[in-house]
């Protein structure tokens, strides 16, 4: 008895230890790069409970758990032929970085829509959303705005994409637009126009600086020549009279001044001529470049308009197809569906009729089976009542049906209409019988004998009904011998 108690206590301790160990194993810690999703019966109206950077106890049976990976997912989006607001198709290759959000409400969206999906499945799902929203943003902006204001373009793309990614539990980490091009070359034309404008401004500034330098150089040369002439004049009139010296000096200074002024005017005129020549050349180059750019822009515009017209024609063709062909196809499909529905209804009616016929025949077969079964049971009881002697049982059935058999036999001559019978009695009946008696005997002999009827049916009447006593004795002797 003590051994049983010790074994029971040991088993109880082992059970408690296993239970505690199992409960400790159900306490789950969430790594920093994952989200712990507990689903099942979590309480409230939430379908799951999401935990990031913590731990929780997962109840056995009523709860289970999985992890969502927070690793960022890079998505290469090679968008081609996106239609802008000006109906110009542009190519916008870009790179997006997305990941599962750790915000409370968004984590539940991720648990409901991304739990159990592989990273490739999440990648394809996010790429589809990004493709669609990127096309929508491009369709609301002009080419100039997309090309010049990249910050606004990125802000619009980020806002639109992130708004849709939140619905499935993702967040946008980074967007990088690598390049923007178009098939018509419109963006290249804008770049060439801006470059030509910058080159013209630079050439204009260079011409202005060269003009200022030439003017300053001419003024410096004039001052230098005046000062040199004055010094030479003072040295030459050293021996002259002071007054004469003064007049000569004044005349020389005046002459030199006039000469210097004339030289300065000539220099200025030459500088002006050179400046006007440079300005004319710069203006000519600028006008030529402007005309070339205008011609190229006009050609690109014509090309874009031609493409737009072709696209409009394609759109009209698609509209005509949608207005004419598609309704016809819909009507055709409707007729086919109605025909299939009629055929199905006919098949079901036929199947219903066949099932009804089958059930009716099955019921009749069951009724006939019951009748034959009851008859067989009655025959078996009749044979049992006759001591298991089939002959005696047959005799019992014949005795039961004998009135009907006799009635049927009598019915054979019942309806014979005899208005009058004339018998000429000649006394030739023979052996003391009359002709009348022989007539009645022959009439009764026309009735089928019971013995013959039973023999044709494979049966035999008893001897007391046929009058064959000898056969009856032989039958009795045979039965005694067999016994």
HUNORJO-V710628 format. One record per run of one state. SS is the DSSP state (alpha for helix, beta for strand, coil for the rest). FROM is the first residue (numbers start at 1). TO is the last residue. If there is no record, write none. Layout:
SS/FROM/TO, SS/FROM/TO
This chain:
coil/1/1, alpha/2/25, coil/26/26, beta/27/29, coil/30/33, beta/34/40, coil/41/47, beta/48/51, coil/52/54, beta/55/57, coil/58/62, beta/63/69, coil/70/72, beta/73/83, coil/84/88, beta/89/100, coil/101/103, alpha/104/113, coil/114/118, alpha/119/139, coil/140/142, alpha/143/148, coil/149/149, alpha/150/168, coil/169/169, beta/170/182, coil/183/185, alpha/186/236, coil/237/241, alpha/242/385, coil/386/389, alpha/390/414, coil/415/434, alpha/435/445, coil/446/449, alpha/450/456, coil/457/462, alpha/463/466, coil/467/468, alpha/469/482, coil/483/483
